[in-house]
Structure formats: C-alpha cells, structure tokens
Amino acid sequence: MIGKGTWIDKVADTLIKREKKLGRNLSLIRVESGLGASGIPHIGSMADAVRAYGIALALQNFGFKSELVAYSDDMDGLRKIPQGLPYWLHDHIAKPVSNIPDPFGGCHPSYGMHMSSLLLDGLDKAGIKYRFQSGSEAYKQGILARQIDTILKNRSKIGQKIAELVGQDKYTEVLPYFPVCSNCGRLYTAVAQEYLPNERRVAYICRGGRIGKEEVKGCGNKGEADITRGEGKLAWKVEFAARWQALDIRFEAYGKDIMDSVRVNDWVADEIIGYPHPLHVKYEMFLDKAGKKISKSSGNVLTPQMWLRYGTPESILLLLFKRIAGTRHIGLDDVPALMDEYDYYEDVYFGKIREDNLAKLTKIKGIYEYINKLNPPKQPEPHIPYRFMAQQASIFPSDDGDRDEKVFNRLLKYGMIRENKSERVMHKIRLASNWGDDNMEKDEKFEIRLSDLHRKAVQELVEAIRPFAGLPDSPDNAKNLQSNVFSIARANGIEPKEFFALLYRMFLNTDRGPRIGNYLLDLGIDRATSLLKRYLQS
C-alpha cells in the first residue's frame, strides 16, 4: 500500500520518484492550480485547486515540504459576457479582466479580482491553504520576463511545432504573444508583428480580430509593448510553460478541454525553456444533470457558495477527493447524499460501521483523513440523516425564529442526539433547513419499488394509523402507533427491522431514522398517509 491507499497517494508517490530521477531539489515541492478569472467560478474550478492541495497534503504526509500556488489568469481578455452580468461589459470585450471595473458594485479593484476572490473564498471556507499569484501582477513585476524572451526568440520553431502537434498554423505567422493596445486597451486585437530582443519589446498594430463568434474592430494604433512591464501576455499555448519554470511548479492537473495546450506547453518547457514539465493528471469535466458542461458563461454554474448554503465544506471535499477519473454529473440535488456519505465515512473511520473489505476500508480511511487535512477529529459527530432534518424543518414556518431550536429538540426527543447543543449540529440543522426551504418538495417521492407483500403491508399501515389523526404526541400514543407498525410487519411475515427501513426510505430516502411512532405523529398523520398512498398508486 502506498501512503494512505488513495489515488492522491499514488500520484504523490509517482511525483516524488520522478523528481528524484530528474535530480531536482526537493526542499520545497510546489503544485499549481490555474484559476480562471473571466467568469463566475464554479465547482469544477474549485476541484482543480482542491485536488492539487490533496497532492500537497500527500507530499507532506511523505515528509516533504509542499505548497499550492493558486495562479489567477486575470490577465486574460474578456471574450464574452457571462449570463446575468450587465451589458455595459460589452464595451470591455477583449480587455484584460484585471483592467475591467468590478460589475458587482465596485467591491473589488477589478472584474478579475472579484471573480478570483469568489473562488478564493470557497477555498478559504474549505480550509485549503495556498499562495495566491495574480497573473497580471506576475507580468507587471517581470516574473515571466526571462521566459517570454526565450519563447519569442524561438518563435519560428515554436510556431512550426504547434502546427505539427495540434494542426494550428496561426503561430507560424504571428508571435505567441498578445500585446495590450496602448490606445484602446484591448488584447487579441493588437497583432504582434516583431520581437525586438534588445529592447525586450514587441511591435504591434491594432487591426482587430475574431473573438468567439464576434469580430472586434481594431483601433489602428501602432505601438510597442514592453514584455517586462505587463503590457501584454503570452498565448495559452506557451504561457503554462513560462509560469511552470518561473514559479518552479512540479505538478499540475488539467481538464481534457485543454489537452492540446498542455501538449504544446510540455514540449515548450522541455525543449525551449529547458525545464522538465510538471507531472500531470488528466481529469474529466463536471457536467450538469442534463449532460452539459458546467460553464462560466452559459448560466448553469454551480458555485462553491451555492453548495455551501446547503452542505458543509467536508461534503465538497468528499465529492472532489473520492475519485478523479470519469465524467461527473453534478447538481445541488447531490448535497443530501454527500452529507450522509461523509457521515458514513466517519462511522467507518471510527469503527462504528464495520467494513470487511480491507482495500475499501483503507481507501475510506485515507479519503476521510485528507478531507480533514490529515488532522481528523478525535471522535465522531452525532449523525442525523440530512433529509430528515430538512423535513423536520419543513414542519415549521421558515420565518419562525426558533425553528432551529425546535428541530434540535425533536432530535433530542427522538434520541438521535444525546448531548448538549453544539455549534456543528446547529450548523447542520441550518444547512438542511436551507435545503428544505429552497429545494425540497412538500413531500418528496423517491424511486422505490414495492413488492406485492410490501404493498399489502403499507396499505394496512395506512388504515391502521388513520385513527391517530389529531391525537396528541403523548408517549402512550407514540408507543401504540409503534406497536401497530410492529404488528403489521409480523402479520405479513416481514422482519420489523426490514419494514422500518422501507418506511424510512419512503419518507427520507435513508435506511435509518427516528422512532417511527413519534415521527409519524410529529409529521402529521394526514401528511404521512398522503405520502404513503402516493407509493401505493405507482
């Protein structure tokens, strides 16, 4: 077994062996994540940084000092206006996002910084440690100047190789560098014509260009861009290689949508810059439930902030650390399952749930420790099914200021918690309450197939609990109702435990829950019978 037995450990082990073979200094191993700053950052954007941080943690577990560099590509030009943002941004198409005003009321110095800050906020709330590097600042401070110089001196060789590797012949004619026009402030419209190495300047003419489906006119300005002062940026086909060497990056994952850029950059790093390219892991993209790519500009963005309204940071880390291979269809409706799955991982970790498969046990324990940044809690938290908390909250009005307290008291009454109030439990109640308010139908109906025997028992239960409608939630009434459920199960030759699990799945989509007598009385007999009858109709 390598490390903690996860894919994270395998990648870190491969990285260490590769670095030793290359003979590079291992006193600090930097991993990188590129942060897009041209649109609203989504859960896929966060995945890149979180997974890179996982590799950094594994390196630390192996005894190496490591650091995640979160590199924001805020020198990139705005190609189109993301859905929901103001139309006035159209006047700033093709300008570096670090030079565009913040469209959210000016709370940040620029459009680019606002977008970067949204992702950094998600990382902060998830406890991810990183060193932030603004791309525009890297260019302005001359951090990439030496690499830009080397790349532009080898422009012909690079242009031919790009055409050979990916079939793009654009860079056989123009430099792989986009100046910012000193007159109109746009990238992509200013065509780099010649590199003047002695002055470290790029001569250009702003004659326009195609950005997406739109032709953006140039202003006709002729000028020179200083490569040491952030007056332009490298094309993506070569920029990664420049920053890998400048920041000494040893690992960076990538999505399959930029495979071609990575192939070219690897060659540029190895053959032109003389810096062995980082170890890579390719991951599949996140898709929405309709199978469409989650995109910053198409309006189907699922942001870390949206997720954290309903789920804990641990639930996000579980989603991202569990595996890296394969396409993921993800949506907010996955939050309840991941919240409960984290509780399952915790129960396995602390031995409350037995797992006989050693490989699975090792993997679960390893992922759990990475979720908790190699510092797991000393004991497990009380675990309450997420949908149960959401459903309990739905019994009370959303504007009830004491709703969280009332739900907590229900949990105490049901014996689901046996401790004084903790902030973590109350936080989970608030998250589930938010979910219930925003996403849950009055009574959800889950995909459950009833056998003829189960159908008969459920029909009998509907009739047996009707007389309890309107009765108070007294210990005697709860006990009698519970006894009825037992009796119906046994009369139909069903193990009571099996029948209770079936009922929990019908009401809560989980195999466990509170004492059923108390639960049905609190839920309301009319509401309970109505839901049960819906299953009988299918």
N, C-alpha and C positions, 0 to 999 in steps of 0.2 A: 504494500500500500504506500502511495506517495502522499506525504503530508496528512491531510485530513480526509483524503479519499474522494475529493470532488474534482470537477473539471477545472476549477480555479487552481488547485494544487498542481494538476498535470501541466497546465500552461506555464505556471511559475517555475516548475522544475525544468521544463524544456528551455525556458528563457535563461535560467542560470547556467545550464550546460552549454548553451550556445554562446553566452557571454564569456565563459571560461575558455571555450575553444577559440574565440576571437581574440582572447588575451586582453580584454578591456578591463579597466579599473572598475572594481565592484564596491567601492566605498559608498556610493550612492547610485541606486538604480531608479531612473526616472521613467514613469509611464505617462502616456498622454491621452487626453480626450479632447477632440475638437468640438467646440460649442458653436453652433450656427447662430448668428445674431440678426438674421434678416427677417425672422418671423417669430410667432409665438412658440416658445419651446414646448415640446410635448414629451410624453412618457418615453418615446424612443430616443429622444435627445438625452434624457436623463440616464437611460440604460447604458449608453456609451461610457459616461463618466463613472457610473456606479460599478460597472463590470471592470473597468480599468482599476478602480480603487480596490476591488476584490483581489486583483493580481498583486497590487501593492501590499495588501494585508498578508497574502500568502508568502510574499518575499520576506516580509518582516517575521512571519512565523518560522521561516527557514533561517533566520538570523541575519538578514541583510537589511540595511537601511534603504528605505524606498520613499518615493514621493510622487503624487499625482499632480501633473500640470494640466490645468483646465485652460485650454487655449481658445479664446473667443475670436472667431473670424469676423471681427467688427470693422474690418477694412473692406469687406465685401460690398459690392454695389447692390442697391435695391432693384430687383428685377421686375417685381410686380407687387401690387398692394394686397396683403393678406386680407381675407374676407373679414369684414366688420370694422376695418380701420378707415379713417377719414380719406375722402377723395383728394384732399389737398396734397397728399403724399405723391400724387401723380407728377407734381412739379419737381419731385426729387428722384424720379426714376433714374437709375444708373449712377446716382451719387453714393459714395461710401456711407454705410449706415451710421458710422461714427460721426459723420458730418451733417446728419439729418436731425431736425428738432424732435424731441420726445412727443409722440402723438397722444400721450396719456396725461396731459396736463402739466408737463414740464417738471415732473418729479425726479427726472434723471438728466444728466447733461446732454444725452443724445438718444435717438431711436435705438442704436446698437447697444448702448449701456442699459437701457430699460429692458430689452429682450434678454441680454446676458444676465441681468440681475434676477429675472424670473427663474431661470434655471439654477443660478447660484443659491437662491432662496430655497428651492427644492432640495438641493444638495445639503445645505445647512440644516434643514429640518430633519433630514435623514441621517445626520451625523457624519457626513462624508468630509474627510479632510483633504484639502487641495491647495495648490498655489495657483492663483489666478494670473493669467497673462493675456492682456489685451493685444490683439493683433495690430491694431492701429498704433498702439504705443511701441510695440516691437519695431515697427517700420520707422516711426519717428525717432526712436532712440538709436537707430542704426544697428540693432541687434542682428538683423539679417543682411546687412550691407555686404559683408565678405562673400556670403553665399550667392547673393544677387549678382555680384560682379563676376564670379566664376561661371554662373549659369549663362549670363549674357555674352560672355566671351566665347562660350561654346554653343551659341545659339544654332548654328548650322547643323552641327552634329546632333543636337537635341531635337531639332525640327524633323530631321530625317528619321530619327528613332521613333518619335511619336507617330509619324506616318506609318512606319513599319509595324509598330506594336498594336496600334488601335485604329489605323486607317484614316487618321485626321491629318490632312496636309496643310492646314491653316498656318502652322508654325514653321513651315518651310519658307514662308513669305514674310511673316511678321514676327517680332520678338515675343517671347512668352512673358510679357510684362505689360501691365495696363497703367499708363500714366493717368493722373488726375488732371484734367484740363484746368489750367490756372485761371481761365476766363469763366467757364460755365460750371466748373466743379464736378464734372462727370467722369466716371470710369467707363470703359468699353467703347465710348465714342471717340476717344483720343487714341489714334493708331500709332504705336511705337514704330518708328522708321529706322532709327540708327542708334547704336550704343556708342557713346564717347567715353572710352575707358579711362583716359587720363583725367577727365573732369568728373567721372562717375555720374554721368548724366545721360538721359535718354531723350533724343529728339523726337518730337511727335507732331501730328497735325490732327485737330479735332474735326473729323469728317463724318462722324455718325456711325451707327452700326445697328444690327438687329439684336434685340434683347427679348428672348422668348418669341412671341408672335408679332412683336411690335417693332417697327423701325423708329429709332430715336435719332433725330437730326443732330448733326454736329454744329458747332458754332463757327467753324473755320479757323479757329485760333491755332497759331503755330507757336510751339514753345519747347522748353527742355525741363525734364523732371529730374530732380536730384534723388538718387537711389538711397542716400544716407539720411534723408530727412522726411521720409514718409510721403513723398509726392507721387506715389504710385504703388502698385503691388504686383507680385508675381501671379502668373496664371496658376490655377489649381494643379495643372499637370506637372508643375515643378515646385510649387510652394511647400508642399509637405516635406520634401527632401531638405529644403533650406532650413526649415524650423527644426527638423529632427537633429541636424548637426548643431545648429546654433544653441539648442536647449538640451542637447545630449539625451535624446529620447531613445529608450531601449525597447519599448513595447507600445503598440497602438492597434486596437481592434478597428475594423471597418465594416460598413454595410455593403451588401453586394451591389448597391446602386452606384458606388464609386470604385468598383473593381478596376476599371481601366485607368483611372487616375492613380491608383495605388501601384499598379504595374509599372507605369511610367516613372513615378516618383522613386520606386525601389531602384530602378535602373539608374536614374539620375544620381541618387545618393551613392550607389555603389561605384559607378563608372565615371561620373563627372566631379562630384564633390569629394569622393574618397572617404565616405562614411558608411560603414555597413548598415543597411536599412534595418529598422526595428523588426522584432518578431511581431507577426500579425496573427490575429484570429478573425476569421470572417463570420459575421452573424447575419441571420435573416432579418427582414424588416418586420416591423409591427404593422398589422393591418387592422382595420376596424371590423365590426361583425358582418359588414356587407362585403368584406374581402378587398376593400380599397385601402391603398397605402395611407397611413396617417400622415397628414401633410400640414405644414405651417400655413400654406396659402389656400387650401381647399375648404377650410371651415370644419373639418372633422377632427380637430385637435383635441386630444385628451391630455391635459396638463397635469404636472405634479400637484398643483394647487387644487385642481378639481378632485383628484384622488384623495388628497389629504383632508378634504372636507368630510369624507366618509371612512377612510381607512388610516391605520397607523403607518408610520414610516417603515416599520418592520414588514408590513404586508407588501409594500412596494419592493423592498429588498428581497423578499422571498420570490416574488414574480421574476426579478431580474437575475438572482443568483441560482435559481433552481436548475436552469439549463441555458445554454447559449445557442444550441443548434435548433433549426426548424423555424418555420414561419409561425408567428404568434398572432391570433385573432384576439384582440383585447378591447374591453369596454368597461364602463363603470359597473355593469352588472356582474363583473368578476370580483368586485370588492368583498361581498359577503363570504364567498368560498375561500378567498385567500386569507381573510381574517380568521376563519375557522381552521384553515390548513396550518397557519402559523401556530395556533394553539395545539394542533396535533403534533407538529414538530417538537414543540416544547414538552408535551407529555411524553413523547418517545425519548427525548433527551434526558429527562429526569426519571425515566423508568416507570412512569405511571401507565403507559401503554407498552405492551411487550411487542418487540419486533424480532422474530427469529431469523430473518434473512440478514446475515452479518453484513453483506455488502450494502444493502439498503439502510441498515441501522447506522453504519459508518458514514454513509453519504448524508443521511438526515442530520446526524450529529454535527458533521462538518459544516453543512449549509447553515444550521442553526447558529453555530459559533461565528461564522462570517457575517451573518445578519446582525449579530451583536458585537461586531468589530473585535472579535477574539476576546471579549470580556463579558461572557454570559452571566445572567443573574444567578444568585446563589440558590434561589428557589423559584418554582413556577408561580405564575399569577393565577388567580381564580379564572376559570374559563366558562363563559356563558355563550351559547350559540348566538351568533350575530343577528340572525333574522328574528330570533326570539326577543332580543332587546328592542329591535326595530318595531316588532309587532306590539310589544307591551307599550312602547311609547305612543303608538297609534291609537291606543285606547283613550289617551288623554289629549286635550286640545293642544296644538302646537304653541299657543301663546300662554300656556299655563306655566308660570314662573317656577313652580315647584315640580314640574314634570320629571326632571332627572331624579329628584328625591323620591318621588312616588315609584318610579321604576326600580330604583335601588331597594326600596322597602319591599317591593314584590319579590325581588331576588332573595332577600333575607327570608321572607315568608316561605318561599319555595325550597329553602335550604340549599340554594345554588351557590351562595357565598356564606361564609361563616367568619367574617372578620369585620373589623371597623372599616369605615369608609376610607378608601384610598383614592388619590387623585387619578391613578391609572384606570381604575374601574369606572370612575365617574366620567373620565375622558372617553372610554369606550362606549358608555351609555350615550354620551352626547353625539359621538360619531354615528352610532346606529340610529339615533333619533333623527339626525340629519338625513340619513338614507331613507328612513321611513317617510319623512316629510316630502322628500324630493322625487323618490324613485319607486316606492312600493305601492302597488295597488292596494285597495282596501283589504282584500284577501287574495293573496297570490295563489295560483293553482299550478302545482308542479307536475312534471311528467312522471306519473306513477300508474303502472298497470295493475289493476286489481284482479286477482284470481276469483273464480266463482265463489270459493269459500270465504275469501276476504270480503267480497262484495256483500255476501249474506250477513256476515258479522257486522260490517259497517252499517248496513240497513237496520239491523236490530239495535245497534247503538243509538242511531238517530231516534228511534222510537223510545228507547229506554231513558234518554236524557231529557226528552221534551218536558216531563213533569217538573224538572228542576228549574225551568224558566221562571225568572222573577224571585227565586228563593235567595236569601242572603248567603254570603260566603262564610258560613259558620263551619267549624271543624266537623260537626256531625254531617252536614250536607255534603261537604267535600269528601268525607270518608265513605258515605253511602254511594255517591256517584262513582268513586274509585272502585268500590266493590262491584258495582254493576259492570264496569269495564272488565274486571277480572272474570266475572261470571259468564259474560258473553263470549270471551275468548275461550274459556274452558268448555263451554257448551258446544262450541264449534270445533273442538279438537285443536285449537291453536294455542301455542305457548304464550302465556300473558306477556312475556318479555318481547316476543315477536310482534304481538298485536300493538303493544305500546310503541315500539319502534316504527311500525307502519303509521300510526296516528301522528307521531312526531314528524315523519316525512311528509305527511299530507298537510299538516299545519305549518311546519317550519323548514321543511327540506333538510332535516338533520335526523340522526338516529337517536338523539337523546334530548331530554328536556325536563321541565319541572314536574312535580306530582300532578298527574292528569286531572284529578278531581278539582283541586284548587284552580288549575289552569283554565279548565272549561268554564267554571263559574265566573272567574275574573274576565275571561274573554267575552262572555255572554252566551247563553245557551242558544238564543236565536241566531247569533252570528256563527256559532260553532256548527249548528245543524245545517245552516245555509251552505257553509263551505263543504261539509261532508256530502251533502246532496249533489253538489257540483261534480264530485268524483264519481258518484253513482250514475250520473247521466251520461258519462263518456263511455 
